[in-house]
Amino acid sequence: MSNALNVDNGRRLAGWTAIAAAVLGLLTVILFACSMGGDLSVVYQPAVFLSLPASAHSMFHAAMVADSQGFYLAFLLIGGYLWSVLRAEHGALIDMAALCIVTYALLGVAGASVLFASVAPLAAMHAAGDLAVKAATEASWLAIATATQQGLWLMEGPVMGFWGLVMGKAMSASGMPYGRLLMVVGALYASVFVVGVLQLWAVAEVIQTAFLVLLPLWALLTGIALLRQPAN
């Protein structure tokens, strides 16, 4: 009885976490876009980005907080639950996938944290400084934004790709819903890594847009399915 209760509590926690992840994921995309007036390329235009009003930088800060919680830390709980219910049946691959989702979360939070911490001081220095200071802060921001989005976040591709493909296949094999959707998400993450390595950034942005929509959708549908599942 105690074990069944623990499983049900874990399922409900994972379900609500997945729904919260979906909401925060959508909020991340909205805040990120609004902070730059809908032109996401502004993040790579440091003279423009650092000159944005304080309200835009505040929205960017909020986007990074939502990003770290919705796209990353929430998946430690979701991934932990799926690992616990699928590892007995599917073995070592599920253990490997669990390590991948932890790595994914660490990479994602690291990137979001660096961007979160860098915006305010660089924007303040840029606003108050002379031409030399402006040039230095612009170079610093461009280096940080590029290293984060085309470095740290690019490296999410292999680990999230592996987790999505392995966990999605295991979910489908065990009769859990939306496993195939997760496999699609995993394939998209892996694809972004490949095209990013090939420096095809325009293609990468299109693929990224797809998984930024599909991952929260998967989380929402999975969370609802877990909450609707009868208690043991």
C-alpha positions as CSV (number, residue, x, y, z in Angstrom):
1,M,0.0,0.0,0.0
2,S,2.8,2.4,1.0
3,N,4.7,1.7,-2.3
4,A,1.5,2.3,-4.4
5,L,0.9,5.6,-2.5
6,N,4.5,6.7,-3.3
7,V,4.0,5.8,-7.0
8,D,0.8,7.8,-7.1
9,N,2.3,10.8,-5.4
10,G,5.2,10.7,-7.8
11,R,2.9,10.4,-10.8
12,R,0.8,13.4,-9.6
13,L,3.9,15.5,-9.0
14,A,5.3,14.6,-12.4
15,G,1.9,15.4,-14.0
16,W,1.6,18.9,-12.4
17,T,5.2,19.6,-13.1
18,A,4.8,18.7,-16.8
19,I,1.8,21.1,-17.0
20,A,3.7,23.8,-15.3
21,A,6.6,23.2,-17.7
22,A,4.3,23.7,-20.6
23,V,3.0,27.0,-19.3
24,L,6.5,28.3,-18.5
25,G,7.8,27.1,-21.8
26,L,5.1,29.1,-23.6
27,L,5.8,32.1,-21.4
28,T,9.5,31.9,-22.2
29,V,8.9,32.1,-25.9
30,I,6.5,35.0,-25.5
31,L,8.7,37.0,-23.1
32,F,11.8,36.4,-25.2
33,A,10.1,37.6,-28.4
34,C,8.4,40.6,-26.7
35,S,11.7,41.7,-25.1
36,M,13.1,42.2,-28.6
37,G,10.0,43.5,-30.3
38,G,9.5,40.2,-32.2
39,D,12.9,40.3,-33.9
40,L,14.9,37.5,-32.3
41,S,18.0,38.4,-34.3
42,V,18.4,41.5,-32.1
43,V,20.1,39.3,-29.5
44,Y,23.0,39.1,-31.9
45,Q,23.0,42.9,-32.5
46,P,24.7,44.1,-29.3
47,A,24.5,47.8,-30.1
48,V,20.7,47.5,-30.5
49,F,20.1,44.9,-27.7
50,L,22.0,46.8,-25.0
51,S,20.2,50.0,-26.0
52,L,16.8,48.5,-25.4
53,P,14.7,50.1,-22.6
54,A,14.9,48.8,-19.1
55,S,11.4,47.2,-19.5
56,A,12.7,45.1,-22.4
57,H,15.7,43.9,-20.4
58,S,13.3,43.1,-17.5
59,M,11.3,40.9,-19.8
60,F,14.5,39.2,-21.0
61,H,15.4,38.5,-17.4
62,A,11.9,37.0,-16.8
63,A,12.3,34.9,-19.9
64,M,15.5,33.4,-18.6
65,V,13.9,32.6,-15.3
66,A,10.9,30.9,-17.0
67,D,13.3,29.2,-19.4
68,S,15.4,27.7,-16.6
69,Q,12.3,26.4,-14.7
70,G,10.1,25.3,-17.7
71,F,12.5,23.9,-20.3
72,Y,15.1,22.6,-17.9
73,L,14.7,22.1,-14.2
74,A,11.1,20.8,-14.6
75,F,12.5,18.0,-16.8
76,L,14.6,16.7,-13.9
77,L,11.3,15.8,-12.2
78,I,9.5,14.6,-15.3
79,G,12.6,12.6,-16.4
80,G,13.0,11.1,-12.9
81,Y,9.5,9.8,-12.8
82,L,9.7,8.3,-16.3
83,W,13.0,6.7,-15.4
84,S,11.4,5.2,-12.2
85,V,8.5,3.6,-14.0
86,L,10.3,2.4,-17.2
87,R,13.8,1.3,-16.1
88,A,12.6,-2.1,-14.8
89,E,11.2,-3.0,-18.2
90,H,13.7,-1.4,-20.5
91,G,17.0,-1.6,-18.5
92,A,20.3,0.1,-19.2
93,L,19.1,2.4,-22.0
94,I,16.7,4.1,-19.6
95,D,19.6,4.7,-17.1
96,M,21.6,6.2,-19.9
97,A,18.7,8.4,-20.9
98,A,18.4,9.6,-17.3
99,L,22.0,10.8,-17.3
100,C,21.3,12.6,-20.6
101,I,18.3,14.5,-19.2
102,V,20.4,15.6,-16.2
103,T,23.1,16.9,-18.6
104,Y,20.5,18.6,-20.7
105,A,19.1,20.5,-17.7
106,L,22.6,21.5,-16.5
107,L,23.6,22.9,-19.9
108,G,20.3,24.7,-20.2
109,V,20.4,26.3,-16.8
110,A,24.0,27.3,-17.2
111,G,23.2,29.1,-20.4
112,A,20.1,30.8,-19.0
113,S,22.0,31.9,-15.9
114,V,24.8,33.4,-17.8
115,L,22.5,35.5,-20.0
116,F,20.4,36.4,-16.9
117,A,23.4,37.7,-15.0
118,S,25.0,39.5,-17.9
119,V,22.3,41.7,-19.3
120,A,21.9,44.3,-16.5
121,P,25.5,45.2,-15.8
122,L,26.5,45.3,-19.5
123,A,23.4,47.4,-20.4
124,A,24.3,49.8,-17.5
125,M,27.9,50.1,-18.6
126,H,26.8,50.6,-22.2
127,A,24.4,53.4,-21.3
128,A,26.9,55.3,-19.1
129,G,30.1,54.7,-21.0
130,D,32.1,56.4,-23.7
131,L,32.6,55.0,-27.2
132,A,35.4,52.7,-25.9
133,V,33.2,51.3,-23.1
134,K,30.3,50.9,-25.5
135,A,32.5,48.9,-27.9
136,A,33.8,46.7,-25.1
137,T,30.3,45.9,-23.7
138,E,29.0,45.2,-27.2
139,A,31.8,42.8,-27.9
140,S,31.3,41.2,-24.5
141,W,27.5,40.7,-25.1
142,L,28.0,39.3,-28.6
143,A,30.5,36.8,-27.2
144,I,28.2,35.8,-24.3
145,A,25.1,35.4,-26.5
146,T,27.0,33.4,-29.2
147,A,28.7,31.2,-26.7
148,T,25.4,30.5,-24.9
149,Q,23.1,30.0,-27.9
150,Q,25.5,28.5,-30.4
151,G,27.6,26.7,-27.8
152,L,26.0,25.6,-24.5
153,W,22.5,25.3,-25.9
154,L,23.7,23.7,-29.1
155,M,25.2,20.9,-27.1
156,E,21.8,20.1,-25.7
157,G,21.1,18.5,-29.0
158,P,22.8,15.1,-28.6
159,V,21.7,14.6,-25.0
160,M,18.1,15.7,-25.4
161,G,18.0,13.9,-28.7
162,F,19.0,10.7,-27.0
163,W,16.6,11.1,-24.1
164,G,13.7,11.9,-26.4
165,L,14.2,9.1,-28.8
166,V,15.0,6.4,-26.1
167,M,12.3,7.5,-23.6
168,G,9.7,8.1,-26.3
169,K,10.3,4.6,-27.7
170,A,10.1,3.1,-24.2
171,M,6.9,5.0,-23.5
172,S,5.3,3.7,-26.7
173,A,6.4,0.2,-26.0
174,S,4.9,0.3,-22.5
175,G,1.6,1.7,-23.7
176,M,2.1,5.2,-22.4
177,P,0.7,7.9,-24.6
178,Y,2.6,10.6,-26.6
179,G,5.8,8.5,-26.8
180,R,6.0,9.1,-30.6
181,L,5.6,12.8,-30.1
182,L,8.6,12.8,-27.7
183,M,10.6,10.9,-30.3
184,V,9.9,13.6,-32.8
185,V,11.1,16.2,-30.3
186,G,14.2,14.2,-29.7
187,A,14.9,14.0,-33.5
188,L,14.5,17.7,-33.8
189,Y,17.0,18.4,-31.0
190,A,19.5,16.1,-32.6
191,S,18.9,17.7,-36.0
192,V,19.6,21.2,-34.6
193,F,22.9,20.0,-33.3
194,V,23.9,18.6,-36.7
195,V,22.9,21.7,-38.7
196,G,24.4,23.9,-36.1
197,V,27.8,22.1,-36.4
198,L,27.5,22.7,-40.1
199,Q,26.9,26.4,-39.4
200,L,23.5,26.3,-41.1
201,W,22.0,28.7,-38.6
202,A,18.9,29.7,-40.7
203,V,17.9,26.0,-40.9
204,A,18.7,25.6,-37.2
205,E,16.3,28.5,-36.3
206,V,13.4,26.8,-38.2
207,I,14.0,23.5,-36.4
208,Q,14.4,25.2,-33.1
209,T,11.0,27.0,-33.5
210,A,9.4,23.6,-34.1
211,F,10.7,22.0,-30.9
212,L,10.1,25.1,-28.8
213,V,6.4,24.5,-29.6
214,L,6.4,20.7,-29.6
215,L,8.2,20.1,-26.3
216,P,5.7,22.2,-24.2
217,L,2.9,20.5,-26.1
218,W,4.3,17.1,-25.2
219,A,4.7,18.2,-21.6
220,L,1.1,19.5,-21.4
221,L,-0.4,16.4,-23.0
222,T,1.7,14.1,-20.9
223,G,1.0,16.0,-17.7
224,I,-2.8,15.7,-18.3
225,A,-2.5,12.0,-19.1
226,L,-0.6,11.3,-15.9
227,L,-3.1,13.2,-13.8
228,R,-6.0,11.3,-15.5
229,Q,-4.3,7.9,-14.8
230,P,-6.3,5.9,-12.2
231,A,-4.6,5.5,-8.8
232,N,-3.0,2.2,-8.1
